[in-house]
């Protein structure tokens, strides 16, 4: 049985609404206020202070990349797309910004609360996944460095002895095996650079 997600308390959060003056903005602002969020409207672009927002609602119909103080797909907070036209190009543009939830326009008297919760959970899951991928890529890079260091240390001997030597060096230097491998690879590269400069 999977663990149920806790419903976060959204009171006191700040939501920026990037939409031209319109009844949609008024409907969203009313709902946000009822939930306890501060709503701030902007058009045609977000200021740098939007980087500190807890949520951003943005208009998909008239939106463009330059409205945001970040690159597409790199928003530091959950994004909620406000979709009026379901034209494929507009939906594709919203997806390029990695919208975490959506609201169809015209926005009525409901929908904002669930969009906020879905956006928050989707954003957190995406951040966690990105962090796990970065960690795995780092581990793969470190393993490749260890393999290179073992190759340098082996010089014809068996890899098991070379790895034991790498571990011994790491212990004597009081650093991790990965850091010791980086040092050995760096020293080998420096020696290679020195040899090339001597030949020149």
C-alpha positions as CSV (number, residue, x, y, z in Angstrom):
1,X,0.0,0.0,0.0
2,X,1.5,3.3,-1.0
3,X,1.9,6.1,1.5
4,X,-0.7,8.9,1.1
5,X,0.6,12.4,0.3
6,X,-0.2,14.9,3.0
7,X,-2.2,17.9,2.0
8,X,0.1,20.9,2.5
9,X,-1.0,24.1,4.2
10,X,-1.0,26.7,1.5
11,X,-1.9,29.7,3.7
12,X,0.5,32.6,3.3
13,X,2.0,31.4,0.0
14,X,2.4,33.8,-2.9
15,X,0.9,33.1,-6.3
16,X,1.8,35.2,-9.3
17,X,-0.8,35.3,-12.1
18,X,0.7,36.1,-15.5
19,X,-2.4,37.0,-17.5
20,X,-3.8,40.2,-19.1
21,X,-6.5,41.9,-17.1
22,X,-9.5,39.6,-17.5
23,X,-12.4,38.1,-15.5
24,X,-10.2,34.9,-15.4
25,X,-7.7,36.7,-13.2
26,X,-10.5,38.0,-10.9
27,X,-11.9,34.4,-10.5
28,X,-8.4,33.0,-9.7
29,X,-7.6,35.9,-7.3
30,X,-10.9,35.3,-5.5
31,X,-10.2,31.6,-5.0
32,X,-6.6,32.2,-4.0
33,X,-7.7,34.7,-1.4
34,X,-10.3,32.3,0.0
35,X,-7.6,29.6,0.3
36,X,-5.3,32.1,2.1
37,X,-2.8,32.9,-0.7
38,X,-1.6,36.3,-1.7
39,X,-2.3,36.8,-5.4
40,X,-0.2,39.2,-7.5
41,X,-1.1,39.9,-11.2
42,X,1.4,40.8,-13.9
43,X,1.2,41.4,-17.6
44,X,3.0,41.1,-20.1
45,X,6.0,39.6,-18.2
46,X,7.1,38.5,-14.8
47,X,9.5,40.6,-12.8
48,X,12.7,39.1,-11.3
49,X,10.9,39.0,-7.9
50,X,8.7,36.2,-9.4
51,X,11.7,33.9,-8.6
52,X,10.5,34.0,-5.0
53,X,6.9,33.1,-5.8
54,X,5.4,29.8,-4.5
55,X,3.2,29.3,-7.6
56,X,2.9,30.9,-11.0
57,X,-0.3,30.8,-13.1
58,X,0.4,31.6,-16.7
59,X,-1.7,32.3,-19.8
60,X,-1.0,29.7,-22.5
61,X,-3.1,31.5,-25.2
62,X,-1.0,34.6,-25.4
63,X,2.2,33.4,-23.6
64,X,5.7,33.6,-25.0
65,X,9.1,32.5,-23.6
66,X,10.5,36.0,-22.9
67,X,7.7,36.6,-20.3
68,X,9.6,34.5,-17.8
69,X,12.9,35.3,-15.9
70,X,14.0,31.7,-16.4
71,X,14.6,29.4,-19.4
72,X,11.7,27.1,-20.6
73,X,11.4,24.1,-18.3
74,X,13.5,25.6,-15.5
75,X,10.9,27.3,-13.3
76,X,11.9,27.2,-9.7
77,X,8.3,26.8,-8.5
78,X,5.2,24.9,-9.6
79,X,3.5,26.3,-12.8
80,X,-0.2,26.2,-13.6
81,X,-1.2,26.6,-17.2
82,X,-4.3,28.6,-18.0
83,X,-5.6,27.1,-21.2
84,X,-8.4,28.6,-23.3
85,X,-7.4,27.4,-26.8
86,X,-6.5,23.8,-27.1
87,X,-4.5,24.4,-30.3
88,X,-1.7,21.8,-30.5
89,X,1.0,24.5,-30.8
90,X,-0.2,26.3,-27.6
91,X,-0.5,23.1,-25.6
92,X,3.0,22.1,-26.8
93,X,4.4,25.5,-25.7
94,X,2.8,24.9,-22.2
95,X,4.4,21.5,-22.1
96,X,7.8,23.0,-23.0
97,X,7.6,25.1,-19.8
98,X,6.8,21.9,-17.9
99,X,3.5,23.1,-16.5
100,X,2.7,21.1,-13.4
101,X,-1.1,21.5,-13.6
102,X,-3.7,23.2,-15.7
103,X,-6.9,25.1,-15.5
104,X,-9.3,25.4,-18.4
105,X,-10.6,28.9,-19.1
106,X,-13.0,30.4,-18.4
107,X,-12.2,29.8,-14.8
108,X,-15.3,29.5,-12.6
109,X,-15.7,29.4,-8.8
110,X,-13.7,26.2,-8.3
111,X,-10.6,24.3,-9.5
112,X,-7.8,26.5,-8.2
113,X,-7.3,24.6,-4.9
114,X,-6.9,21.2,-6.6
115,X,-4.7,22.7,-9.3
116,X,-2.4,24.1,-6.6
117,X,-2.1,20.7,-4.8
118,X,-1.5,18.8,-8.1
119,X,1.0,21.4,-9.2
120,X,2.9,21.2,-5.9
121,X,3.0,17.4,-5.9
122,X,4.0,17.2,-9.5
123,X,6.8,19.8,-9.1
124,X,8.2,18.1,-6.0
125,X,8.2,14.7,-7.8
126,X,9.9,16.2,-10.8
127,X,12.6,17.9,-8.6
128,X,13.2,14.6,-6.7
129,X,13.5,12.7,-10.0
130,X,16.0,15.3,-11.4
131,X,18.0,15.1,-8.2
132,X,18.1,11.3,-8.4
133,X,19.2,11.4,-12.0
134,X,21.9,13.9,-11.3
135,X,23.2,11.7,-8.4
136,X,23.2,8.6,-10.6
137,X,25.1,10.5,-13.4
138,X,27.6,11.6,-10.8
139,X,28.1,8.1,-9.5
140,X,28.6,6.8,-13.1
141,X,31.2,9.5,-13.7
142,X,32.9,8.6,-10.5
143,X,33.1,5.0,-11.4
144,X,34.6,5.8,-14.7
145,X,37.2,7.9,-12.9
146,X,37.9,4.9,-10.6
147,X,38.4,2.6,-13.6
148,X,40.8,5.1,-15.2
149,X,42.8,5.4,-11.9
150,X,42.9,1.6,-11.6
151,X,44.2,1.4,-15.2
152,X,46.9,4.0,-14.3
153,X,48.0,2.1,-11.1
154,X,47.9,-1.4,-12.7
155,X,50.5,-0.8,-15.4
156,X,50.4,-4.5,-16.4
157,X,49.5,-5.8,-12.9
158,X,46.1,-7.3,-12.1
159,X,43.3,-4.8,-11.5
160,X,42.5,-6.3,-8.0
161,X,45.9,-5.2,-6.7
162,X,45.6,-1.8,-8.4
163,X,42.2,-1.2,-6.7
164,X,43.7,-2.3,-3.4
165,X,46.5,0.2,-3.9
166,X,43.9,2.9,-4.7
167,X,42.0,2.2,-1.5
168,X,45.3,2.2,0.4
169,X,46.1,5.6,-1.0
170,X,42.7,7.0,-0.2
171,X,43.1,5.8,3.4
172,X,46.6,7.3,3.8
173,X,45.4,10.6,2.2
174,X,42.2,10.4,4.4
175,X,39.9,11.0,1.5
176,X,37.3,9.0,-0.3
177,X,38.2,6.4,-3.0
178,X,36.5,8.6,-5.6
179,X,38.5,11.7,-4.6
180,X,41.8,9.6,-4.6
181,X,40.9,8.4,-8.1
182,X,40.3,12.0,-9.2
183,X,43.7,13.0,-7.9
184,X,45.5,10.1,-9.6
185,X,43.8,10.8,-12.9
186,X,44.6,14.5,-12.5
187,X,48.3,13.8,-11.8
188,X,48.4,11.5,-14.8
189,X,46.9,14.3,-17.0
190,X,49.4,16.8,-15.6
191,X,52.3,14.4,-16.4
192,X,51.0,14.0,-19.9
193,X,50.7,17.8,-20.3
194,X,54.3,18.2,-19.1
195,X,55.6,15.5,-21.5
196,X,53.9,17.3,-24.4
197,X,55.4,20.7,-23.4
198,X,58.8,19.1,-23.1
199,X,58.5,17.7,-26.6
200,X,57.4,21.2,-27.9
